[in-house]
Amino acid sequence: MYIFEGMNRKEYFKKYLEGTASDTEKELVAAWVTGLIARAGTGNATKEEQYIVEKWLNQESKTSPDMEEVEKRKTETLSLLDQEYLSVPKRKKHTVLYRYAAAAILFAFGIGMYFLYQPKQEKSDIAKLHFPAADSIKNSRMVYHTGSGSPVKKIQLPDSSYIYLNANTILSVDSGKFNIHSRDVVLDKGEAFFQVAKNSSQKFTVQFGALQLEVHGTSFNIENYTHTHEKRVFVKTGKVVIKSAEGLAATLTAGETYIYHTLTKKYIVKQEDNFDVSQWISGKLVFAGAGLDEIKQKLKDRFEISIEIENNALPPTMQLNATFDKEDTYNKVAKVIAGIYGAQYRIDNRRIIFY
């Protein structure tokens, strides 16, 4: 296993420039530099990091086997910038900055230049895929998000792990560190399903609120909603370890659901053998023991509608277990809920009113 920190980075980079780096070392350099590209593009890179980016871009331009595709991408990038500043010799001192901006835009399109230049059949597992296009970039952090009413978003990470984002969800990952010596992501809010590629020597961690989940390769669902006092984890396959800021740790296996209460700082574990919480990735609307707050939020995320309750028509302690197909309307959802709890409802200006 390669340790890619400190002097090793410079040593590998030197070998890369000299043409003596191995394929693995080239990939490690590429993964590192793509993170620096975003920093340089936003003006946060040091002079040394700017120099490294400049040298790497120059070297890749020389070694690319597909110059037609490279020129196409450069043209796309230049169309988003003021080309005059890139072409006027008198402003040479500004040229490097604009080249970094161009590189950062390429990076934002999900085109790590190294991965664009290398033939697909020559890429090895350690860095065979670039990061998909991010919705925004903060320094070297790739940020992916969905809004209310958004369809499910599928993300494939460089380690071949897949993440599915439900509506109104935010997830971020540090492109300069991921898959080098760690595999860390942050689920800032919302719901996500993870299919983690197995790697016994490198754990995969998800930070969500005050909790951290650790696995080496498995599949699981996390609900990190800000409108409730609960955080939930459902394990579909394999085993996961969840740690809290208070030092509490829990190990879950397939079919188990972890529910952490943010007010009491305590958790419970339930068995869910006959219910697959992750069905939402196929477009279904899933409620697994959902309380009123969660029902309101999921209907808002899905249909951009609100729910109002009159005369305690729905019990405040309700726990709804139901699954709706992708084609089902909010009218059908309201009808089912009303039928379960013996309530009536009406729809008025994108509001469902139970009474």
N, C-alpha and C positions, 0 to 999 in steps of 0.2 A: 504493500500500500504506500502510495506517495504522500509525503508530507509537503504541502505546497504553501509554505509560509516563509516570511523573512528572506534570508539570503537565497533559499532554494528558488524563489521566484526569479530573482535576478540571474541566478546561475542557469536556469532553464531558458530564460529569455535570451541570454547571451548565446547559448547553444542553438536556439531557434534562429537567431540572426546569422550564425555561422553555418547553418545548415546541417548541424550534427545532432539535433534533438530527435528523440524517438517519437513515434506517433502519439504515445501517451503523453509525453512532455509537451508536444505541440498542442494537444487538446487542453491540457491544463493551462498553458499560456493563453490560449484562446478564451477559455472560460473566465480567466482573470481579467483579460483586457476588455472583454465585452462589458464588464462592470465598470471599468475605468472610462470607457467611451461615454457612458451616460453621465458620469461625474464631470468629464471634460466639457461635454455639451452644455451643462448647466453652470459652468464656471466654478465648480467646487474642487477641481483636481489641482494637486500641487504641480510645480514646474516639472518635477521628475516624472509624475504620472502623465503629464501632457507630452513629455518627450517620448515616453514609452508608447503612448497611443500613436504618435506621429510615426515612429519607427515601424510599428507593427502594420499600420495602414500602408506605408510605403512598401514594406516587404510583401504583404499580401497582394498588392497590385502587380508586383513583379512575378509572383508565382501562381496567379490564378489561371486555371486551365479553361475557364469559360469567360473570356473577356467580353463577349457579346452580352451575356447576362449582367456582368458587372457594369458595363456602360449603360445598360437599360436602367439599372437601379440608381446609378449616379444621376441620370437624366431626371428620374422621378423625384429624387431628392432636391436637385437644383431648382425644379419647378416650384418648390415650396419656400425657396430662399431668394434673397435679392442677389441675382447672379452677377450684377455689376461689381459687388464687393469682392467676389471671388476671382474676378478676371482682371481687375485694374492693378498693374504692377506697382504703382505709386503707393498703394495701400497694403503693401506686402506684410507689414507688421500685424495687420488684422486678419491675414489670410488663414493662419493656423486656427484662430478662434472660430471662423466660419466653417472650416473643415471639420472641426470637432462638432459643431452644431449639425452639420450634414450627417456625420457619423451617428450622432445621437438620434436623429430622425430615423435613420436606417434601423437602429437598434429598437426604436419604438415600433417600427413596422414588424418587428419580430424577425429581422434578418441579421443575425450575427454574422459579420462579414466572413469570418473563418468558415462558418458552416455553409455559407453560400458558395464559397470558392471550391470546397472540397467535393469530389465525386461521392455520391451517396454510398456506393459500395465500399468505399475506403473508410467510412466512419465506424469507430468502435463504440461499444456500449457506454463508455464512460462519459461521452459528450456527443452522442450521435444526433441529438436534436437541439435546435436553438429554442430560446424561450418564445412562446407565442406572443403576438402583438399585445401590448398592455394598453389598458385604458388611460393610464397616466404613469409617469416615472418620477420618483423622488430620490434624487441622488442615484444610487444603484438599485433601488427597490422598485420592482415591477408591481404595479397595483392593478388588480382586476376587480371590476365591480359590475353589478347588475342593478337595474332600477325596478320600480314597481311595475308589474305587468310584463316584465321581461321574460323571454323564453330561457330555458336552462342553458347555461354556458359551460362548454367542455374545454378544459385546459390540459395540455400534455406537457409535463415538465421534462427537463433534460435527462432525468434518470429513468424515464419511461413510466413514471407514475401519472395517473389521471385524477383530475379533480373536477367535480361538477358543482356549479354554483346555482343555487336557487335564486328566485327574485329577491331584490333588495339585499344583496350580499356584497361584502368587501373582503378580499383576500390579497395578501402581499407576500413577496418573496425577494430576498436579496440576491440579485443575479451575480454579484461578485463573489459570493461565498457558497451558494447552493451547489451541491454535488462535488465540492472540492474536498472539504474535510467535515462537512455536515450537510444535513438535509432539513432545513428549518423553514417553516412557513407560519404566517400569522393569519388567523381568521378573525378579522376585526369585528365583524357583525354578520348576522344572517345564518344561512344553512348551507352546508357543503357535504358532499359525499366523496370519499377518498378511496381510490384503488391504488395502494402503494406497492411499487415494485420491490421485490425482495432484495435485500442487501444485508447479509449477516454482519458485515464489518462496519456498517454505517447506518445508524438509526435515523428514522424519520420522525420529526417532532412537529406538533401543531400547538401554537400558543393561542388560547382563546380566553380572554378575560384573565382571571387569576389562576386559570388551570393550564396544565401542559400535558399533552398526550404524546406517548412514545410508542413507536412500533418499528419493526424491521421489514415488514411486508405483510399487509393484510388489507381488509376493506371495512370501512366504518362510516357512520354518519354523525355529524356534529350540528347541533342547534345552539347558536350563540346569539339569541335575540336580546335586544336591549329593552324591550317592553315588558319582559317577564322577570321574575326572580329565580328562574330555573335555567340551568345549562344542561343539555342532554347529549349523551353519546350512545349510539346504537352500534353494536358490533355485528357485522354480517358474516365475516369469515376471520379465522385466526384469533389472535390474542392482542390486547392492548393494555398499556399501563397508563393510568391517569394520576397526576400529582397536583395537589393544591398548594397555594401559598402558605397554608397553615401546616404543611408537612404531611397531610393525609395522602395515602396512596391506595389505589385500588387496581386490581387486575381483573379484566373482563375477558370472556370468551364468547364465541359465536352465539347469537340469540339473546344476549344480555343487554339491558339498557341501564345506563348510569345517569342518575338525576341528582344534580348538585344545587342546593338551595343557597343563593347568594346572601340571604339575610342571616340564616342560622349557621352558615359555613359547614353544613353537614350534607351527607349524600346517602342515597339508597341505591340498591341494585335490584332490578326486576328482570324476570325472564320473559322474553317475547318470542317464543318459538314459532307461533302461528301467525306472526304479523311482521311483514317486511317494511320497515320505515322508509327504506331507500327507494321505494317504488316511484317517488316523485321525479327521479331522473328521466323516466320515460314520459313525463308530462302529466302524470296523475297528481291529484291533490290529496295529500295524506294527513290524517289526523290520528295520532297515536296517544290516547289519554290526554287530549288537548283540553286545556282550560279555556275560559271565555276570552282572556287576553290574547292567547295564541290563535284562537279561531278568528278573532277580529283582525289580527295582524296578517294572517295568511290569506284571508279573503281580500284584504286591502292590497297585499302584494300581488295577488293573482288577478283580481278583477278591477282594482282601483275603485272599490266601493267601501262604504262604512256600515257598521252595524249599530243599531240602537235598541235598547231593551226598555219596554214599558211594563209596569205592574209586575215586575219580577217574573216575566214570562219564561225566562231561562234561569236555572239555578246557578248562583254564583260559584258553586263548587263543582260544576259539571266537568266531566271528563269524557270527551267525545272520541270514539274509535270508529273511523269511517274512511273509506277511500273512494274518490270520484275520478272518473275517466277524464282524459284530456279534453274531450268534446263537451263535457257537462257544463251547463251554464250556472251562473250564480243563483238563478231562480230555482234550479233543481237542488242545489246545495241547501238553499233556505228551506225548501219544501221538506227535505229529508230531516234536517235539524228540527224543524217545527213538529214533524211527525213523531220523532223520538221522544221529545219532551212535552208533547201535548199542548203546543202553543200554536198561535196563528201568526201570520206575517203579511206585510204589504211592502211593496217596493215604490219608493218615491224619490225621484231625482238622484239615482245612484246611491240610495240608502235602503238597507233592509231593516225594517222595523218589526221586531217581534213583540206581540202583545197578547 
